[in-house]
Amino acid sequence: MAINGIYGNTISMASKALDFLWAKESVISDNLANVETPGYKSKYVTFEEEFQRRLKAADHDAQSVAGAINASRYQVHTSEEESSRVDGNNVNADVEIMELTRTSLQYQYLLRSVSSDISRLNTVITGQ
């Protein structure tokens, strides 16, 4: 029996969410690395809206939901916000650091949750 057979689509959903959070951390890190680059426009990642839309459109059977999960992708966008800086760079380091901290905590929490699920499964399988 596959692990998703035991947990439904929980592991697949967590995997997609972890991919999104990883990409978000990477984009934020790029923004911070370019905070002094003239003309640089900050980037951001979206995922939740598409994910939610696909899940709502799916039939309520596990196979359809699994397909919606697998088809969901994050997207990287360039911010169109105006810059108050003379050099045209629109990265706000304070906002980026706060968002990086929040994203890192979300990633850690989700990773611990998945790890805990797998640990419980391991306990059931081994009886220890």
MMTF fields as JSON, N, C-alpha, C and O atoms, coordinates in Angstrom:
{
  "mmtfVersion": "1.0.0",
  "mmtfProducer": "UNKNOWN",
  "numBonds": 511,
  "numAtoms": 512,
  "numGroups": 128,
  "numChains": 1,
  "numModels": 1,
  "chainsPerModel": [1],
  "groupsPerChain": [128],
  "chainIdList": ["A"],
  "bondAtomList": [4, 2, 8, 6, 12, 10, 16, 14, 20, 18, 24, 22, 28, 26, 32, 30, 36, 34, 40, 38, 44, 42, 48, 46, 52, 50, 56, 54, 60, 58, 64, 62, 68, 66, 72, 70, 76, 74, 80, 78, 84, 82, 88, 86, 92, 90, 96, 94, 100, 98, 104, 102, 108, 106, 112, 110, 116, 114, 120, 118, 124, 122, 128, 126, 132, 130, 136, 134, 140, 138, 144, 142, 148, 146, 152, 150, 156, 154, 160, 158, 164, 162, 168, 166, 172, 170, 176, 174, 180, 178, 184, 182, 188, 186, 192, 190, 196, 194, 200, 198, 204, 202, 208, 206, 212, 210, 216, 214, 220, 218, 224, 222, 228, 226, 232, 230, 236, 234, 240, 238, 244, 242, 248, 246, 252, 250, 256, 254, 260, 258, 264, 262, 268, 266, 272, 270, 276, 274, 280, 278, 284, 282, 288, 286, 292, 290, 296, 294, 300, 298, 304, 302, 308, 306, 312, 310, 316, 314, 320, 318, 324, 322, 328, 326, 332, 330, 336, 334, 340, 338, 344, 342, 348, 346, 352, 350, 356, 354, 360, 358, 364, 362, 368, 366, 372, 370, 376, 374, 380, 378, 384, 382, 388, 386, 392, 390, 396, 394, 400, 398, 404, 402, 408, 406, 412, 410, 416, 414, 420, 418, 424, 422, 428, 426, 432, 430, 436, 434, 440, 438, 444, 442, 448, 446, 452, 450, 456, 454, 460, 458, 464, 462, 468, 466, 472, 470, 476, 474, 480, 478, 484, 482, 488, 486, 492, 490, 496, 494, 500, 498, 504, 502, 508, 506],
  "bondOrderList": [1, 1, 1, 1, 1, 1, 1, 1, 1, 1, 1, 1, 1, 1, 1, 1, 1, 1, 1, 1, 1, 1, 1, 1, 1, 1, 1, 1, 1, 1, 1, 1, 1, 1, 1, 1, 1, 1, 1, 1, 1, 1, 1, 1, 1, 1, 1, 1, 1, 1, 1, 1, 1, 1, 1, 1, 1, 1, 1, 1, 1, 1, 1, 1, 1, 1, 1, 1, 1, 1, 1, 1, 1, 1, 1, 1, 1, 1, 1, 1, 1, 1, 1, 1, 1, 1, 1, 1, 1, 1, 1, 1, 1, 1, 1, 1, 1, 1, 1, 1, 1, 1, 1, 1, 1, 1, 1, 1, 1, 1, 1, 1, 1, 1, 1, 1, 1, 1, 1, 1, 1, 1, 1, 1, 1, 1, 1],
  "groupList": [{"groupName": "MET", "atomNameList": ["N", "CA", "C", "O"], "elementList": ["N", "C", "C", "O"], "formalChargeList": [0, 0, 0, 0], "bondAtomList": [1, 0, 2, 1, 3, 2], "bondOrderList": [1, 1, 2], "singleLetterCode": "M", "chemCompType": "L-PEPTIDE LINKING"}, {"groupName": "ALA", "atomNameList": ["N", "CA", "C", "O"], "elementList": ["N", "C", "C", "O"], "formalChargeList": [0, 0, 0, 0], "bondAtomList": [1, 0, 2, 1, 3, 2], "bondOrderList": [1, 1, 2], "singleLetterCode": "A", "chemCompType": "L-PEPTIDE LINKING"}, {"groupName": "ILE", "atomNameList": ["N", "CA", "C", "O"], "elementList": ["N", "C", "C", "O"], "formalChargeList": [0, 0, 0, 0], "bondAtomList": [1, 0, 2, 1, 3, 2], "bondOrderList": [1, 1, 2], "singleLetterCode": "I", "chemCompType": "L-PEPTIDE LINKING"}, {"groupName": "ASN", "atomNameList": ["N", "CA", "C", "O"], "elementList": ["N", "C", "C", "O"], "formalChargeList": [0, 0, 0, 0], "bondAtomList": [1, 0, 2, 1, 3, 2], "bondOrderList": [1, 1, 2], "singleLetterCode": "N", "chemCompType": "L-PEPTIDE LINKING"}, {"groupName": "GLY", "atomNameList": ["N", "CA", "C", "O"], "elementList": ["N", "C", "C", "O"], "formalChargeList": [0, 0, 0, 0], "bondAtomList": [1, 0, 2, 1, 3, 2], "bondOrderList": [1, 1, 2], "singleLetterCode": "G", "chemCompType": "PEPTIDE LINKING"}, {"groupName": "TYR", "atomNameList": ["N", "CA", "C", "O"], "elementList": ["N", "C", "C", "O"], "formalChargeList": [0, 0, 0, 0], "bondAtomList": [1, 0, 2, 1, 3, 2], "bondOrderList": [1, 1, 2], "singleLetterCode": "Y", "chemCompType": "L-PEPTIDE LINKING"}, {"groupName": "THR", "atomNameList": ["N", "CA", "C", "O"], "elementList": ["N", "C", "C", "O"], "formalChargeList": [0, 0, 0, 0], "bondAtomList": [1, 0, 2, 1, 3, 2], "bondOrderList": [1, 1, 2], "singleLetterCode": "T", "chemCompType": "L-PEPTIDE LINKING"}, {"groupName": "SER", "atomNameList": ["N", "CA", "C", "O"], "elementList": ["N", "C", "C", "O"], "formalChargeList": [0, 0, 0, 0], "bondAtomList": [1, 0, 2, 1, 3, 2], "bondOrderList": [1, 1, 2], "singleLetterCode": "S", "chemCompType": "L-PEPTIDE LINKING"}, {"groupName": "LYS", "atomNameList": ["N", "CA", "C", "O"], "elementList": ["N", "C", "C", "O"], "formalChargeList": [0, 0, 0, 0], "bondAtomList": [1, 0, 2, 1, 3, 2], "bondOrderList": [1, 1, 2], "singleLetterCode": "K", "chemCompType": "L-PEPTIDE LINKING"}, {"groupName": "LEU", "atomNameList": ["N", "CA", "C", "O"], "elementList": ["N", "C", "C", "O"], "formalChargeList": [0, 0, 0, 0], "bondAtomList": [1, 0, 2, 1, 3, 2], "bondOrderList": [1, 1, 2], "singleLetterCode": "L", "chemCompType": "L-PEPTIDE LINKING"}, {"groupName": "ASP", "atomNameList": ["N", "CA", "C", "O"], "elementList": ["N", "C", "C", "O"], "formalChargeList": [0, 0, 0, 0], "bondAtomList": [1, 0, 2, 1, 3, 2], "bondOrderList": [1, 1, 2], "singleLetterCode": "D", "chemCompType": "L-PEPTIDE LINKING"}, {"groupName": "PHE", "atomNameList": ["N", "CA", "C", "O"], "elementList": ["N", "C", "C", "O"], "formalChargeList": [0, 0, 0, 0], "bondAtomList": [1, 0, 2, 1, 3, 2], "bondOrderList": [1, 1, 2], "singleLetterCode": "F", "chemCompType": "L-PEPTIDE LINKING"}, {"groupName": "TRP", "atomNameList": ["N", "CA", "C", "O"], "elementList": ["N", "C", "C", "O"], "formalChargeList": [0, 0, 0, 0], "bondAtomList": [1, 0, 2, 1, 3, 2], "bondOrderList": [1, 1, 2], "singleLetterCode": "W", "chemCompType": "L-PEPTIDE LINKING"}, {"groupName": "GLU", "atomNameList": ["N", "CA", "C", "O"], "elementList": ["N", "C", "C", "O"], "formalChargeList": [0, 0, 0, 0], "bondAtomList": [1, 0, 2, 1, 3, 2], "bondOrderList": [1, 1, 2], "singleLetterCode": "E", "chemCompType": "L-PEPTIDE LINKING"}, {"groupName": "VAL", "atomNameList": ["N", "CA", "C", "O"], "elementList": ["N", "C", "C", "O"], "formalChargeList": [0, 0, 0, 0], "bondAtomList": [1, 0, 2, 1, 3, 2], "bondOrderList": [1, 1, 2], "singleLetterCode": "V", "chemCompType": "L-PEPTIDE LINKING"}, {"groupName": "PRO", "atomNameList": ["N", "CA", "C", "O"], "elementList": ["N", "C", "C", "O"], "formalChargeList": [0, 0, 0, 0], "bondAtomList": [1, 0, 2, 1, 3, 2], "bondOrderList": [1, 1, 2], "singleLetterCode": "P", "chemCompType": "L-PEPTIDE LINKING"}, {"groupName": "GLN", "atomNameList": ["N", "CA", "C", "O"], "elementList": ["N", "C", "C", "O"], "formalChargeList": [0, 0, 0, 0], "bondAtomList": [1, 0, 2, 1, 3, 2], "bondOrderList": [1, 1, 2], "singleLetterCode": "Q", "chemCompType": "L-PEPTIDE LINKING"}, {"groupName": "ARG", "atomNameList": ["N", "CA", "C", "O"], "elementList": ["N", "C", "C", "O"], "formalChargeList": [0, 0, 0, 0], "bondAtomList": [1, 0, 2, 1, 3, 2], "bondOrderList": [1, 1, 2], "singleLetterCode": "R", "chemCompType": "L-PEPTIDE LINKING"}, {"groupName": "HIS", "atomNameList": ["N", "CA", "C", "O"], "elementList": ["N", "C", "C", "O"], "formalChargeList": [0, 0, 0, 0], "bondAtomList": [1, 0, 2, 1, 3, 2], "bondOrderList": [1, 1, 2], "singleLetterCode": "H", "chemCompType": "L-PEPTIDE LINKING"}],
  "groupTypeList": [0, 1, 2, 3, 4, 2, 5, 4, 3, 6, 2, 7, 0, 1, 7, 8, 1, 9, 10, 11, 9, 12, 1, 8, 13, 7, 14, 2, 7, 10, 3, 9, 1, 3, 14, 13, 6, 15, 4, 5, 8, 7, 8, 5, 14, 6, 11, 13, 13, 13, 11, 16, 17, 17, 9, 8, 1, 1, 10, 18, 10, 1, 16, 7, 14, 1, 4, 1, 2, 3, 1, 7, 17, 5, 16, 14, 18, 6, 7, 13, 13, 13, 7, 7, 17, 14, 10, 4, 3, 3, 14, 3, 1, 10, 14, 13, 2, 0, 13, 9, 6, 17, 6, 7, 9, 16, 5, 16, 5, 9, 9, 17, 7, 14, 7, 7, 10, 2, 7, 17, 9, 3, 6, 14, 2, 6, 4, 16],
  "groupIdList": [1, 2, 3, 4, 5, 6, 7, 8, 9, 10, 11, 12, 13, 14, 15, 16, 17, 18, 19, 20, 21, 22, 23, 24, 25, 26, 27, 28, 29, 30, 31, 32, 33, 34, 35, 36, 37, 38, 39, 40, 41, 42, 43, 44, 45, 46, 47, 48, 49, 50, 51, 52, 53, 54, 55, 56, 57, 58, 59, 60, 61, 62, 63, 64, 65, 66, 67, 68, 69, 70, 71, 72, 73, 74, 75, 76, 77, 78, 79, 80, 81, 82, 83, 84, 85, 86, 87, 88, 89, 90, 91, 92, 93, 94, 95, 96, 97, 98, 99, 100, 101, 102, 103, 104, 105, 106, 107, 108, 109, 110, 111, 112, 113, 114, 115, 116, 117, 118, 119, 120, 121, 122, 123, 124, 125, 126, 127, 128],
  "secStructList": [7, 7, 2, 2, 2, 2, 2, 6, 6, 2, 2, 2, 2, 2, 2, 2, 2, 2, 2, 2, 2, 2, 2, 2, 2, 2, 2, 2, 2, 2, 2, 2, 2, 6, 6, 6, 1, 6, 6, 7, 7, 7, 3, 3, 3, 3, 7, 2, 2, 2, 2, 2, 2, 2, 2, 2, 2, 1, 7, 1, 1, 2, 2, 2, 2, 2, 2, 2, 2, 2, 2, 7, 7, 7, 3, 3, 3, 3, 7, 7, 7, 7, 7, 7, 1, 6, 6, 7, 7, 7, 7, 7, 2, 2, 2, 2, 2, 2, 2, 2, 2, 2, 2, 2, 2, 2, 2, 2, 2, 2, 2, 2, 2, 2, 2, 2, 2, 2, 2, 2, 2, 2, 2, 2, 2, 2, 6, 7],
  "xCoordList": [0.856, 0.0, 0.893, 1.819, 0.607, 1.379, 1.084, 0.022, 2.053, 1.895, 0.68, 0.026, 0.361, -0.828, -2.101, -3.145, -2.033, -3.189, -3.543, -4.714, -2.564, -2.784, -3.2, -4.125, -2.545, -2.795, -3.683, -3.812, -4.293, -5.081, -4.131, -3.096, -4.483, -3.637, -2.796, -2.199, -2.746, -2.057, -0.581, -0.066, 0.097, 1.536, 1.779, 2.712, 0.952, 1.106, 0.872, 1.598, -0.139, -0.418, 0.743, 1.155, 1.259, 2.389, 3.61, 4.346, 3.832, 4.966, 4.861, 5.848, 3.677, 3.48, 3.687, 4.304, 3.171, 3.328, 4.802, 5.262, 5.54, 6.974, 7.722, 8.613, 7.363, 7.978, 7.737, 8.652, 6.502, 6.152, 6.952, 7.514, 7.011, 7.725, 9.216, 9.857, 9.769, 11.184, 11.436, 12.405, 10.567, 10.703, 10.552, 11.275, 9.618, 9.4, 10.647, 11.055, 11.255, 12.49, 13.59, 14.335, 13.692, 14.714, 14.518, 15.48, 13.28, 12.98, 13.254, 13.827, 12.848, 13.107, 14.608, 15.08, 15.353, 16.81, 17.425, 18.344, 16.91, 17.377, 17.07, 17.903, 15.874, 15.509, 16.484, 16.964, 16.773, 17.695, 19.111, 19.82, 19.516, 20.847, 20.963, 22.059, 19.821, 19.815, 19.303, 18.913, 19.3, 18.752, 19.485, 18.905, 20.729, 21.51, 21.731, 22.502, 21.071, 21.223, 20.322, 19.1, 20.892, 20.068, 19.085, 19.45, 17.839, 16.817, 16.207, 15.287, 16.697, 16.165, 14.727, 14.414, 13.878, 12.48, 12.288, 12.647, 11.721, 11.533, 10.59, 9.762, 10.745, 9.923, 9.138, 9.506, 8.062, 7.273, 6.684, 6.606, 6.277, 5.783, 4.319, 3.934, 3.505, 2.109, 1.875, 2.502, 0.964, 0.616, -0.787, -1.561, -1.1, -2.318, -3.572, -4.442, -3.681, -4.883, -5.111, -6.22, -4.05, -4.19, -4.499, -5.351, -3.816, -4.016, -5.474, -6.117, -5.976, -7.345, -8.339, -9.323, -8.084, -8.969, -9.036, -10.116, -7.878, -7.841, -8.552, -9.267, -8.358, -9.01, -10.524, -11.257, -11.0, -12.442, -13.041, -14.175, -12.288, -12.785, -12.763, -13.454, -11.977, -11.858, -13.122, -13.784, -13.443, -14.516, -14.04, -12.865, -14.943, -14.581, -13.972, -13.785, -13.665, -13.013, -11.498, -10.947, -10.847, -9.415, -8.562, -7.573, -8.919, -8.14, -8.176, -7.152, -9.339, -9.488, -8.736, -8.087, -8.822, -8.099, -6.597, -5.852, -6.15, -4.723, -4.246, -3.15, -5.063, -4.714, -4.624, -3.738, -5.541, -5.519, -4.269, -3.659, -3.897, -2.69, -1.465, -0.633, -1.355, -0.183, -0.094, 1.005, -1.239, -1.242, -0.926, -0.6, -1.021, -0.789, 0.689, 1.551, 0.965, 2.349, 2.436, 1.488, 3.568, 3.789, 4.28, 4.801, 4.106, 4.564, 5.352, 5.004, 6.42, 7.239, 6.843, 6.787, 6.57, 6.155, 7.125, 7.782, 7.207, 7.987, 7.047, 6.002, 7.421, 6.596, 6.575, 7.597, 5.403, 5.246, 5.174, 4.907, 5.412, 5.359, 6.376, 7.498, 5.956, 6.856, 7.919, 7.699, 9.04, 10.136, 10.245, 10.097, 10.505, 10.747, 12.239, 12.658, 13.019, 14.46, 14.836, 14.189, 15.862, 16.339, 16.837, 16.686, 17.427, 18.005, 16.969, 17.332, 15.668, 14.616, 14.434, 13.514, 15.28, 15.165, 13.973, 13.848, 13.089, 11.906, 11.917, 10.868, 13.077, 13.178, 13.149, 13.934, 12.243, 12.17, 12.754, 12.088, 13.99, 14.706, 13.963, 13.936, 13.363, 12.636, 11.464, 11.262, 10.708, 9.57, 10.06, 9.476, 11.123, 11.658, 12.165, 11.933, 12.846, 13.363, 12.204, 12.243, 11.187, 10.021, 9.352, 8.983, 9.201, 8.571, 9.434, 8.903, 10.75, 11.654, 11.539, 11.525, 11.459, 11.314, 9.997, 9.965, 8.926, 7.614, 7.602, 7.085, 8.163, 8.205, 9.054, 8.687, 10.181, 11.044, 10.33, 10.45, 9.591, 8.838, 7.735, 7.508, 7.059, 6.032, 6.652, 6.094, 7.802, 8.491, 8.875, 8.64, 9.462, 9.864, 8.659, 8.717, 7.575, 6.371, 5.829, 5.512, 5.722, 5.184, 6.095, 5.614, 7.384, 8.344, 8.232, 8.267, 8.1, 7.92, 6.623, 6.576, 5.58, 4.295, 4.392, 3.909, 5.012, 5.188, 6.083, 5.797, 7.145, 8.052, 7.329, 7.549, 6.474, 5.7, 4.744, 4.599, 4.09, 3.197, 3.957, 3.491, 5.107, 5.914, 6.436, 6.501, 6.807, 7.28, 6.167, 6.416, 4.953, 3.819, 3.572, 3.3, 3.661, 3.494, 4.57, 4.287, 5.791, 6.9, 6.649, 6.94, 6.113, 5.804, 4.744, 4.845, 3.731, 2.67, 3.231, 2.89, 4.076, 4.631, 5.554, 5.463, 6.441, 7.429, 6.9, 7.462, 5.833, 5.293, 6.153, 6.042, 7.005, 7.896, 7.711, 8.38],
  "yCoordList": [-1.185, 0.0, 1.237, 1.353, 2.133, 3.387, 4.252, 4.152, 5.107, 5.973, 6.882, 7.186, 7.324, 8.154, 7.357, 7.931, 6.028, 5.194, 5.227, 5.108, 5.384, 5.43, 6.827, 6.98, 7.82, 9.205, 9.981, 11.197, 9.313, 10.041, 10.877, 10.388, 12.12, 13.002, 13.938, 14.885, 13.681, 14.571, 14.728, 15.846, 13.641, 13.704, 14.45, 15.249, 14.2, 14.916, 16.406, 17.222, 16.768, 18.182, 18.828, 19.943, 18.124, 18.657, 18.811, 19.789, 17.869, 17.945, 19.177, 19.884, 19.433, 20.621, 21.898, 22.85, 21.914, 23.094, 23.313, 24.454, 22.247, 22.372, 22.903, 23.742, 22.419, 22.937, 24.435, 25.191, 24.86, 26.276, 27.085, 28.124, 26.622, 27.366, 27.434, 28.453, 26.36, 26.35, 27.394, 28.151, 27.428, 28.415, 29.828, 30.736, 30.012, 31.333, 31.785, 32.94, 30.888, 31.233, 31.612, 32.565, 30.875, 31.147, 32.515, 33.258, 32.844, 34.133, 35.277, 36.298, 35.105, 36.143, 36.332, 37.463, 35.245, 35.339, 36.09, 36.892, 35.822, 36.558, 38.044, 38.888, 38.362, 39.764, 40.429, 41.533, 39.765, 40.329, 40.466, 41.421, 39.508, 39.574, 40.746, 41.241, 41.184, 42.27, 43.589, 44.476, 43.725, 44.922, 46.199, 47.283, 46.087, 47.254, 47.297, 48.125, 46.425, 46.397, 47.444, 47.35, 48.433, 49.48, 48.88, 48.035, 49.329, 48.905, 47.542, 47.131, 46.833, 45.494, 45.597, 46.439, 44.759, 44.692, 43.394, 42.313, 43.522, 42.351, 41.355, 41.706, 40.125, 39.038, 38.429, 38.579, 37.748, 37.047, 35.79, 35.668, 34.871, 33.574, 33.438, 33.792, 32.923, 32.621, 31.136, 30.482, 30.628, 29.214, 28.948, 28.192, 29.571, 29.234, 29.376, 28.506, 30.467, 30.715, 29.617, 29.101, 29.271, 28.219, 26.889, 26.142, 26.586, 25.334, 25.219, 24.189, 26.27, 26.287, 26.161, 25.427, 26.869, 26.813, 25.402, 24.908, 24.759, 23.393, 22.407, 21.52, 22.561, 21.65, 21.822, 20.835, 23.054, 23.302, 22.733, 22.254, 22.783, 22.297, 20.776, 20.198, 20.13, 18.668, 18.016, 18.551, 16.843, 16.052, 15.646, 15.8, 15.138, 14.843, 13.455, 13.019, 12.762, 11.463, 11.653, 12.639, 10.719, 10.83, 10.97, 11.703, 10.293, 10.343, 11.735, 12.239, 12.347, 13.695, 14.717, 15.614, 14.582, 15.486, 15.302, 16.281, 14.062, 13.789, 14.441, 14.998, 14.375, 15.021, 16.531, 17.159, 17.116, 18.566, 18.975, 20.002, 18.173, 18.457, 18.405, 19.313, 17.349, 17.178, 18.247, 18.61, 18.756, 19.762, 21.17, 22.056, 21.378, 22.714, 23.066, 22.245, 24.293, 24.773, 26.168, 26.949, 26.463, 27.828, 28.658, 28.122, 29.966, 30.864, 32.002, 32.503, 32.407, 33.529, 34.747, 34.687, 35.851, 37.095, 38.205, 38.151, 39.202, 40.396, 41.47, 41.731, 42.086, 43.121, 44.366, 44.779, 44.942, 46.171, 47.391, 48.501, 47.184, 48.295, 49.357, 49.061, 50.586, 51.704, 51.755, 51.308, 52.29, 52.435, 53.882, 54.808, 54.051, 55.412, 55.742, 56.848, 54.773, 54.98, 55.566, 55.296, 56.347, 56.986, 55.959, 56.157, 54.868, 53.88, 52.925, 52.064, 53.055, 52.228, 50.874, 50.145, 50.508, 49.231, 49.318, 50.287, 48.303, 48.348, 47.304, 47.007, 46.752, 45.767, 46.481, 47.397, 46.054, 46.554, 45.465, 44.468, 45.648, 44.606, 44.206, 43.024, 45.152, 44.825, 43.881, 42.904, 44.173, 43.331, 41.954, 40.935, 41.922, 40.656, 39.779, 38.57, 40.373, 39.61, 39.048, 37.893, 39.854, 39.38, 38.217, 37.213, 38.363, 37.315, 36.051, 34.941, 36.211, 35.063, 34.318, 33.088, 35.04, 34.419, 33.65, 32.508, 34.274, 33.62, 32.364, 31.324, 32.466, 31.337, 30.202, 29.034, 30.539, 29.514, 28.78, 27.561, 29.516, 28.882, 27.973, 26.884, 28.416, 27.582, 26.301, 25.214, 26.443, 25.289, 24.294, 23.092, 24.8, 23.935, 23.229, 22.032, 23.961, 23.373, 22.26, 21.175, 22.517, 21.531, 20.314, 19.183, 20.534, 19.43, 18.565, 17.337, 19.195, 18.433, 17.649, 16.518, 18.226, 17.551, 16.291, 15.228, 16.414, 15.261, 14.219, 13.022, 14.671, 13.76, 13.005, 11.809, 13.704, 13.081, 12.03, 10.955, 12.336, 11.363, 10.11, 8.993, 10.292, 9.149, 8.375, 7.146, 9.067, 8.408, 7.545, 6.417, 8.074, 7.29, 6.075, 4.993, 6.229, 5.102, 4.059, 2.861, 4.506, 3.6, 2.825, 1.632, 3.504, 2.856, 1.79, 0.705, 2.087, 1.104, -0.103, -1.241, 0.127, -0.957, -1.842, -3.068, -1.217, -2.003, -2.454, -3.364, -1.831, -2.193, -1.708, -2.211, -0.735, -0.229, 1.245, 1.846],
  "zCoordList": [0.0, 0.0, 0.0, 0.804, -0.892, -0.974, 0.239, 0.854, 0.573, 1.745, 1.603, 2.601, 0.383, 0.196, 0.404, 0.713, 0.239, 0.53, 1.999, 2.359, 2.836, 4.277, 4.708, 5.506, 4.202, 4.621, 3.661, 3.796, 2.701, 1.707, 0.864, 0.411, 0.658, -0.145, 0.717, 0.204, 2.006, 2.935, 2.604, 2.6, 2.331, 2.042, 0.729, 0.639, -0.287, -1.563, -1.386, -1.955, -0.599, -0.345, 0.4, 0.081, 1.383, 2.149, 1.258, 1.384, 0.368, -0.554, -1.453, -1.653, -1.992, -2.836, -2.03, -2.509, -0.806, 0.047, 0.388, 0.421, 0.639, 0.925, -0.296, -0.161, -1.485, -2.716, -2.854, -3.181, -2.605, -2.678, -1.669, -2.015, -0.429, 0.607, 0.3, 0.557, -0.246, -0.634, -1.725, -1.655, -2.72, -3.804, -3.263, -3.673, -2.348, -1.755, -0.996, -1.115, -0.219, 0.491, -0.489, -0.256, -1.574, -2.585, -3.236, -3.425, -3.575, -4.209, -3.232, -3.613, -1.983, -0.978, -0.79, -0.672, -0.762, -0.622, -1.806, -1.633, -3.008, -4.192, -4.06, -4.393, -3.575, -3.369, -2.403, -2.662, -1.302, -0.31, -0.865, -0.547, -1.692, -2.294, -3.269, -3.529, -3.804, -4.783, -4.221, -4.98, -2.901, -2.268, -2.7, -2.654, -3.11, -3.544, -5.055, -5.541, -5.796, -7.251, -7.891, -7.778, -8.555, -9.187, -10.192, -11.009, -10.118, -11.066, -10.798, -11.506, -9.794, -9.506, -9.008, -8.167, -9.519, -9.083, -8.305, -8.772, -7.123, -6.27, -6.934, -7.775, -6.531, -7.053, -5.894, -4.729, -6.234, -5.229, -5.855, -7.077, -5.01, -5.455, -5.059, -3.945, -5.979, -5.666, -5.849, -6.681, -5.056, -5.132, -4.581, -5.168, -3.463, -2.741, -3.59, -3.554, -4.359, -5.145, -6.187, -6.326, -6.913, -7.927, -7.276, -7.758, -6.186, -5.474, -5.012, -5.213, -4.401, -3.912, -5.066, -4.964, -6.149, -7.314, -7.894, -8.22, -8.019, -8.567, -7.642, -8.109, -6.337, -5.394, -5.426, -5.361, -5.524, -5.591, -6.874, -6.871, -7.965, -9.254, -9.353, -10.192, -8.507, -8.56, -8.015, -7.126, -8.572, -7.967, -6.579, -6.244, -5.793, -4.41, -4.218, -3.082, -5.298, -5.149, -5.026, -5.516, -4.381, -4.075, -5.33, -5.321, -6.392, -7.638, -8.26, -8.72, -8.275, -8.834, -7.992, -8.529, -6.679, -5.782, -5.962, -5.988, -6.085, -6.309, -7.602, -7.647, -8.654, -9.92, -9.785, -10.364, -9.018, -8.786, -8.022, -8.317, -7.05, -6.268, -7.168, -7.147, -7.955, -8.828, -9.909, -10.329, -10.366, -11.432, -10.922, -11.712, -9.624, -9.05, -9.099, -8.784, -9.496, -9.6, -9.005, -9.075, -8.428, -7.968, -9.148, -10.126, -9.044, -10.092, -9.47, -8.401, -10.152, -9.702, -10.534, -11.762, -9.841, -10.478, -10.107, -9.067, -10.962, -10.664, -10.153, -10.749, -9.056, -8.444, -9.33, -9.879, -9.451, -10.216, -9.301, -9.761, -8.005, -7.063, -7.436, -7.847, -7.28, -7.529, -6.44, -5.314, -6.784, -5.839, -5.403, -6.201, -4.12, -3.634, -3.689, -3.348, -4.119, -4.217, -5.571, -6.582, -5.572, -6.803, -7.818, -9.023, -7.339, -8.25, -8.851, -9.652, -8.479, -9.067, -8.423, -8.793, -7.468, -6.779, -5.83, -5.082, -5.856, -4.997, -3.874, -3.302, -3.556, -2.477, -1.13, -0.883, -0.272, 1.095, 1.985, 2.265, 2.429, 3.18, 4.449, 4.792, 5.147, 6.38, 6.102, 6.824, 5.073, 4.712, 4.267, 4.638, 3.479, 2.984, 4.131, 4.134, 5.092, 6.235, 7.055, 7.479, 7.274, 8.015, 7.276, 7.886, 5.968, 5.17, 5.127, 5.137, 5.081, 5.094, 6.418, 6.436, 7.508, 8.826, 8.907, 9.366, 8.465, 8.496, 7.622, 8.029, 6.441, 5.517, 6.075, 5.955, 6.683, 7.288, 8.411, 8.537, 9.222, 10.305, 9.756, 10.282, 8.712, 8.08, 7.521, 7.669, 6.885, 6.311, 7.414, 7.284, 8.487, 9.602, 10.214, 10.496, 10.42, 11.004, 10.113, 10.601, 8.828, 7.901, 7.804, 7.748, 7.784, 7.74, 8.995, 8.91, 10.144, 11.397, 11.376, 11.859, 10.828, 10.743, 9.884, 10.275, 8.723, 7.835, 8.504, 8.454, 9.117, 9.813, 10.924, 11.117, 11.647, 12.715, 12.16, 12.741, 11.036, 10.4, 9.989, 10.213, 9.398, 8.952, 10.147, 10.107, 11.201, 12.42, 13.03, 13.457, 13.068, 13.588, 12.722, 13.242, 11.417, 10.517, 10.758, 10.77, 10.948, 11.236, 12.529, 12.612, 13.524, 14.795, 14.609, 15.182, 13.814, 13.547, 12.806, 13.131, 11.826, 11.02, 11.843, 11.788, 12.605, 13.366, 14.725, 15.334, 15.203, 16.494, 17.652, 18.77, 17.382, 18.426, 18.621, 19.462]
}
